[in-house]
Amino acid sequence: MENALSFTCSSSSYALQPLSPTSFTSHFPRKLLRQSRLKRSNSARQPRNRLLVISKACGSDQNGFPIMGPTKIFKEEAIGAEYGEGFETFRPDGPLKIDVDFLNDRLQEGFLNRIRYAMKPDEAYGLVFSWDNVVADARALKLNAWKQLASEEGNEFPEDDETQRLMLYAGAEHVLQKALHWERAENDLDRLKRRLSLLYYDNLLKLSKPVEGLKDWLDAVSTARIPCAVVSSLDRRNMVEALERMGLMKYFQAVVTEEDGMDSIAHRFLSAAVKLDRKPSKCVVFEDDPRGITAAHNCTMMAIALIGAHPAYELQQADLAVASFTELSVINLRRLFAHKGSAFMDMQKQIIEKSPPRRKLTIDTIF
């Protein structure tokens, strides 16, 4: 892209810049990448290291509890971009509004890229993966955190599906006040939320396996040279370390995390499109939540749904729904864009054929 976009977010000092598939390492500070690859040499230091990672990532009070975590992880986020709106950022010459139409216009392929994509059309796409239940089993992490919190507080963990569904998708404050009805929940609400976040991050440090079939699928799209991004509300350091433990970091050219300062799901998708240097209309989002699918469509992106956390009938709005990554192939991506713009109800220009005028025959008479 000739005119690269560069802007910063208010919650972080990192610059949000579009990345080429090979420039991911230059986007992060070298010090951060070196720290993410350090191995814990002594198992006795592991609890201390966990607290250090959590406190540095989320911010902590004098007791070591995270401050920012509960409001971001255990919270129902806004969908965003309902009318194509984006987010506002700041540049040296003043504020700049980044919306869906702006990105689709500014992220047009250059002349050389158009020739390249004509020969290799798969490289024109960009894949955006949601962290929760698409890259990692976030349901198990959240439920385990709730179970540990209930055990510590001397309460029973609810086994009914409705309450567990609230634990997964509703805010922590709503669950503590409206669903669990714990006696001390009203007085110790802030403490319980902080402890819940600490337990979640502690379980996150033990995560080492991705979702089944994901690694094979990433191998396939990497062979096709399709750039990928992962989006999450986690902090950058914990996200990078989790991807390193699962052996997936090499597949992602961009990471969108809490430090990017995005306020909604759609804004994270737009930020991923900028980092991948791909138009939103050329991106495919992998989601398991109907809200995420709606956010992808609001951004003019295609959406592939993973059936599991939600049943198939709740994912009907997705462009494609699969039970696992093993059902996918690169040809599926081409088919998603094969008939774009030619649906039955899409506005199209009507071609009116005009017949050529008849020629007048004249007879020349020579006397």
C-alpha positions as CSV (number, residue, x, y, z in Angstrom):
1,M,0.0,0.0,0.0
2,E,1.5,3.3,-1.1
3,N,-0.1,5.4,1.6
4,A,0.4,3.5,4.8
5,L,-1.7,4.4,7.7
6,S,0.0,5.1,11.0
7,F,-1.7,6.0,14.2
8,T,-1.5,5.5,17.9
9,C,-4.1,4.5,20.5
10,S,-4.7,6.3,23.7
11,S,-4.2,3.3,26.0
12,S,-0.8,2.3,24.6
13,S,2.4,3.8,23.4
14,Y,2.7,1.4,20.5
15,A,2.0,2.6,17.0
16,L,-0.7,0.8,15.1
17,Q,0.6,0.3,11.6
18,P,-0.3,-2.0,8.7
19,L,2.0,-4.9,8.4
20,S,3.2,-6.9,5.5
21,P,3.2,-10.7,6.0
22,T,6.9,-10.6,6.8
23,S,7.1,-7.6,9.0
24,F,5.5,-8.8,12.2
25,T,8.7,-8.9,14.2
26,S,9.4,-5.3,13.5
27,H,6.0,-4.3,14.9
28,F,6.7,-5.4,18.4
29,P,9.6,-4.1,20.5
30,R,12.6,-6.5,20.4
31,K,12.7,-6.5,24.2
32,L,9.1,-7.8,24.4
33,L,9.8,-10.6,22.0
34,R,12.9,-11.6,23.9
35,Q,11.1,-11.7,27.2
36,S,8.3,-13.8,25.7
37,R,10.7,-16.5,24.7
38,L,12.4,-16.8,28.1
39,K,11.9,-20.2,29.7
40,R,11.3,-20.6,33.4
41,S,14.4,-22.4,34.6
42,N,13.1,-23.2,38.1
43,S,9.7,-24.6,38.9
44,A,9.8,-23.1,42.4
45,R,9.8,-19.6,40.8
46,Q,6.7,-20.3,38.8
47,P,4.0,-18.8,41.2
48,R,6.1,-15.7,41.6
49,N,6.6,-15.4,37.8
50,R,2.8,-15.8,37.3
51,L,2.1,-12.9,39.7
52,L,4.7,-10.8,37.9
53,V,3.3,-11.5,34.5
54,I,-0.3,-10.7,35.7
55,S,0.6,-7.6,37.6
56,K,2.7,-6.2,34.7
57,A,0.1,-7.1,32.1
58,C,-3.0,-5.8,33.9
59,G,-1.7,-3.4,36.5
60,S,-2.1,-4.4,40.1
61,D,-2.8,-2.9,43.5
62,Q,-0.8,-3.3,46.6
63,N,-2.1,-6.9,47.1
64,G,-1.1,-8.0,43.6
65,F,-4.6,-8.2,42.2
66,P,-5.1,-7.1,38.6
67,I,-7.1,-3.9,38.1
68,M,-7.9,-3.9,34.4
69,G,-8.6,-7.6,33.8
70,P,-12.1,-8.2,35.2
71,T,-13.6,-5.3,33.2
72,K,-12.3,-6.7,29.9
73,I,-12.3,-10.5,30.1
74,F,-15.6,-11.1,31.9
75,K,-17.7,-8.6,30.1
76,E,-20.1,-8.6,27.1
77,E,-18.5,-6.3,24.6
78,A,-20.2,-4.0,22.2
79,I,-20.6,-5.2,18.6
80,G,-19.7,-1.9,16.9
81,A,-19.8,-0.5,13.4
82,E,-23.6,-0.9,13.1
83,Y,-23.7,1.9,10.5
84,G,-20.2,1.4,9.2
85,E,-18.6,3.8,11.7
86,G,-15.1,3.1,12.9
87,F,-12.9,4.7,15.5
88,E,-11.1,8.0,15.8
89,T,-7.3,8.2,16.1
90,F,-4.8,11.1,16.2
91,R,-2.1,12.1,13.8
92,P,0.3,15.1,13.8
93,D,-2.0,17.0,11.5
94,G,-5.1,16.4,13.7
95,P,-7.7,13.7,14.5
96,L,-8.5,11.1,11.8
97,K,-11.7,9.0,11.6
98,I,-11.1,5.5,10.5
99,D,-14.3,3.8,9.3
100,V,-15.2,0.9,7.0
101,D,-15.6,2.9,3.8
102,F,-12.4,4.8,4.5
103,L,-10.4,1.6,4.9
104,N,-11.9,-0.1,1.8
105,D,-10.9,3.0,-0.2
106,R,-7.5,3.6,1.2
107,L,-6.3,0.0,1.4
108,Q,-6.7,-0.6,-2.4
109,E,-4.0,-2.7,-4.0
110,G,-1.2,-1.0,-5.8
111,F,-0.4,-1.8,-9.4
112,L,2.2,-4.4,-8.7
113,N,0.0,-6.1,-6.1
114,R,-2.9,-6.2,-8.5
115,I,-0.7,-8.1,-11.0
116,R,0.5,-10.4,-8.2
117,Y,-3.0,-11.1,-6.9
118,A,-4.2,-11.8,-10.4
119,M,-1.7,-14.7,-10.6
120,K,-2.1,-15.7,-7.0
121,P,-5.6,-14.7,-5.8
122,D,-5.4,-16.4,-2.4
123,E,-2.7,-13.9,-1.3
124,A,-5.2,-11.0,-1.6
125,Y,-7.3,-12.3,1.3
126,G,-6.7,-11.7,5.1
127,L,-7.8,-14.0,7.8
128,V,-8.8,-12.7,11.3
129,F,-9.1,-15.2,14.1
130,S,-11.0,-14.5,17.4
131,W,-9.1,-15.8,20.4
132,D,-12.0,-17.1,22.4
133,N,-13.0,-20.7,21.4
134,V,-11.4,-20.3,17.9
135,V,-7.7,-20.3,18.8
136,A,-8.0,-21.4,22.5
137,D,-10.6,-23.1,24.6
138,A,-11.6,-20.0,26.5
139,R,-14.8,-21.7,27.8
140,A,-12.7,-24.1,29.9
141,L,-10.5,-21.3,31.2
142,K,-13.5,-19.2,32.3
143,L,-15.4,-22.1,33.9
144,N,-12.3,-23.3,35.8
145,A,-11.8,-19.8,37.1
146,W,-15.4,-19.6,38.3
147,K,-15.1,-23.1,39.9
148,Q,-11.9,-22.1,41.8
149,L,-13.5,-18.9,43.0
150,A,-16.6,-20.8,44.2
151,S,-14.3,-23.3,46.1
152,E,-12.3,-20.5,47.7
153,E,-15.4,-18.7,48.9
154,G,-17.0,-21.9,50.2
155,N,-19.9,-21.9,47.7
156,E,-21.2,-24.6,45.4
157,F,-20.6,-24.3,41.7
158,P,-23.9,-24.3,39.7
159,E,-24.3,-27.1,37.3
160,D,-27.3,-25.8,35.3
161,D,-26.6,-24.8,31.7
162,E,-28.3,-21.4,32.0
163,T,-26.1,-20.2,34.8
164,Q,-22.9,-21.5,33.2
165,R,-23.9,-19.7,30.0
166,L,-24.1,-16.5,31.9
167,M,-20.7,-17.2,33.4
168,L,-19.3,-17.5,29.9
169,Y,-20.9,-14.5,28.1
170,A,-22.3,-12.1,30.8
171,G,-20.3,-9.7,32.9
172,A,-18.8,-10.8,36.2
173,E,-20.8,-8.2,38.1
174,H,-24.1,-9.3,36.6
175,V,-23.3,-13.0,37.4
176,L,-22.3,-12.3,41.0
177,Q,-25.3,-10.1,41.7
178,K,-28.1,-11.7,39.7
179,A,-27.2,-15.4,39.1
180,L,-25.1,-16.7,42.0
181,H,-26.6,-14.8,44.9
182,W,-23.6,-15.3,47.1
183,E,-24.0,-13.7,50.5
184,R,-20.7,-11.8,50.5
185,A,-21.0,-10.8,46.8
186,E,-22.6,-7.5,47.5
187,N,-19.9,-6.3,49.9
188,D,-16.8,-7.8,48.2
189,L,-17.8,-7.3,44.6
190,D,-14.5,-5.6,43.6
191,R,-12.4,-8.2,45.4
192,L,-14.2,-11.1,43.8
193,K,-13.8,-9.7,40.3
194,R,-10.1,-9.1,40.8
195,R,-9.7,-12.6,42.2
196,L,-11.6,-14.1,39.3
197,S,-9.3,-12.3,36.9
198,L,-6.2,-13.5,38.7
199,L,-7.5,-17.1,38.5
200,Y,-8.2,-16.7,34.8
201,Y,-4.7,-15.5,34.1
202,D,-3.2,-18.3,36.2
203,N,-5.1,-20.8,34.1
204,L,-4.0,-19.1,31.0
205,L,-0.3,-19.6,31.9
206,K,-1.0,-23.4,31.8
207,L,-2.6,-23.3,28.4
208,S,-0.5,-25.2,25.8
209,K,-2.8,-26.7,23.2
210,P,-4.9,-24.9,20.6
211,V,-8.3,-25.8,19.3
212,E,-8.3,-29.1,17.4
213,G,-7.4,-28.8,13.8
214,L,-6.3,-25.2,14.0
215,K,-2.6,-25.9,13.5
216,D,-3.2,-28.0,10.3
217,W,-5.4,-25.2,8.9
218,L,-2.8,-22.6,9.7
219,D,-0.2,-24.7,7.9
220,A,-2.4,-24.8,4.8
221,V,-3.1,-21.0,4.7
222,S,0.6,-20.4,5.4
223,T,1.5,-22.5,2.4
224,A,-0.9,-20.4,0.3
225,R,0.8,-17.2,1.8
226,I,-2.4,-15.8,3.2
227,P,-1.7,-13.4,6.1
228,C,-3.4,-14.0,9.5
229,A,-4.2,-12.0,12.6
230,V,-5.6,-12.9,16.0
231,V,-7.7,-10.5,18.0
232,S,-8.5,-10.6,21.8
233,S,-9.2,-8.4,24.8
234,L,-6.1,-9.9,26.6
235,D,-3.0,-7.9,27.1
236,R,-0.2,-8.2,24.5
237,R,2.4,-10.0,26.6
238,N,0.1,-12.8,27.9
239,M,-1.2,-13.2,24.4
240,V,2.2,-13.5,22.8
241,E,3.4,-16.0,25.4
242,A,0.3,-18.1,25.0
243,L,0.8,-18.3,21.3
244,E,4.4,-19.2,21.8
245,R,3.5,-22.1,24.1
246,M,1.0,-23.4,21.6
247,G,3.5,-23.1,18.7
248,L,1.3,-20.7,16.8
249,M,3.1,-17.4,16.9
250,K,4.9,-18.0,13.6
251,Y,1.5,-18.2,11.8
252,F,0.2,-14.8,12.8
253,Q,1.5,-11.6,11.1
254,A,-0.5,-9.3,13.4
255,V,-2.0,-9.4,16.9
256,V,-4.7,-7.0,18.2
257,T,-4.9,-6.9,22.0
258,E,-6.0,-4.6,24.9
259,E,-3.1,-2.2,24.2
260,D,-4.6,-1.2,20.9
261,G,-7.4,0.5,22.7
262,M,-10.3,-0.8,20.6
263,D,-13.8,-0.3,22.2
264,S,-15.8,-2.9,20.3
265,I,-15.5,-6.2,18.5
266,A,-15.8,-4.5,15.1
267,H,-13.1,-2.1,15.9
268,R,-10.7,-4.9,16.6
269,F,-11.5,-6.5,13.2
270,L,-10.8,-3.2,11.5
271,S,-7.5,-2.8,13.4
272,A,-6.6,-6.3,12.2
273,A,-7.3,-5.4,8.6
274,V,-5.1,-2.3,8.9
275,K,-2.2,-4.4,10.3
276,L,-2.6,-7.0,7.6
277,D,-2.7,-4.3,4.9
278,R,-5.9,-5.8,3.5
279,K,-9.2,-4.2,2.7
280,P,-12.0,-5.2,5.2
281,S,-14.0,-6.4,2.2
282,K,-11.2,-8.9,1.5
283,C,-11.0,-10.3,5.0
284,V,-12.5,-13.4,6.5
285,V,-13.3,-13.6,10.2
286,F,-13.4,-16.9,12.1
287,E,-15.8,-16.6,15.0
288,D,-18.0,-18.8,17.3
289,D,-20.3,-16.1,18.6
290,P,-23.2,-14.6,16.7
291,R,-22.2,-11.2,18.0
292,G,-18.8,-11.5,16.4
293,I,-20.4,-12.6,13.1
294,T,-22.6,-9.5,13.1
295,A,-19.5,-7.4,13.8
296,A,-17.7,-9.0,10.9
297,H,-20.6,-8.2,8.5
298,N,-20.8,-4.7,9.8
299,C,-17.2,-4.3,8.6
300,T,-18.0,-5.8,5.2
301,M,-16.0,-8.9,6.1
302,M,-16.9,-12.5,5.4
303,A,-17.6,-14.7,8.5
304,I,-16.9,-18.4,9.0
305,A,-18.6,-19.8,12.2
306,L,-17.3,-22.7,14.3
307,I,-20.2,-24.7,15.7
308,G,-19.6,-25.6,19.4
309,A,-20.1,-22.8,21.9
310,H,-23.3,-21.9,20.0
311,P,-25.6,-24.4,18.1
312,A,-25.8,-24.2,14.3
313,Y,-29.2,-22.6,14.3
314,E,-27.8,-19.5,16.1
315,L,-25.0,-19.2,13.5
316,Q,-27.2,-19.0,10.4
317,Q,-26.1,-15.5,9.5
318,A,-22.5,-16.7,8.9
319,D,-21.4,-17.1,5.3
320,L,-20.1,-20.6,6.2
321,A,-20.5,-22.8,9.3
322,V,-18.2,-25.8,10.1
323,A,-17.9,-28.1,13.1
324,S,-14.1,-27.9,13.1
325,F,-11.1,-26.6,11.1
326,T,-10.6,-30.1,9.5
327,E,-13.6,-29.4,7.2
328,L,-12.0,-26.4,5.6
329,S,-9.8,-26.0,2.6
330,V,-8.3,-23.0,0.8
331,I,-10.9,-23.5,-2.0
332,N,-13.6,-22.5,0.6
333,L,-12.1,-19.1,0.8
334,R,-12.3,-18.6,-3.0
335,R,-15.9,-19.7,-3.0
336,L,-16.8,-17.1,-0.4
337,F,-15.8,-14.3,-2.8
338,A,-16.7,-16.1,-6.0
339,H,-20.3,-14.7,-6.2
340,K,-19.8,-11.5,-4.2
341,G,-22.0,-8.7,-5.6
342,S,-24.1,-11.0,-7.7
343,A,-26.8,-12.0,-5.2
344,F,-30.4,-11.9,-6.3
345,M,-31.3,-8.7,-4.4
346,D,-28.1,-6.8,-5.0
347,M,-28.4,-3.6,-7.1
348,Q,-27.0,-4.2,-10.6
349,K,-26.8,-2.1,-13.7
350,Q,-29.2,-3.1,-16.5
351,I,-27.6,-3.4,-19.9
352,I,-29.9,-2.2,-22.7
353,E,-28.8,-3.4,-26.1
354,K,-29.5,-1.0,-28.9
355,S,-29.8,-2.3,-32.4
356,P,-27.7,-0.4,-35.0
357,P,-29.5,1.9,-37.4
358,R,-30.5,0.6,-40.7
359,R,-28.5,1.6,-43.7
360,K,-30.3,3.5,-46.4
361,L,-29.7,2.0,-49.8
362,T,-29.4,4.4,-52.7
363,I,-29.3,3.5,-56.4
364,D,-27.1,5.7,-58.6
365,T,-28.4,5.9,-62.1
366,I,-26.0,6.8,-64.8
367,F,-27.5,8.4,-67.9
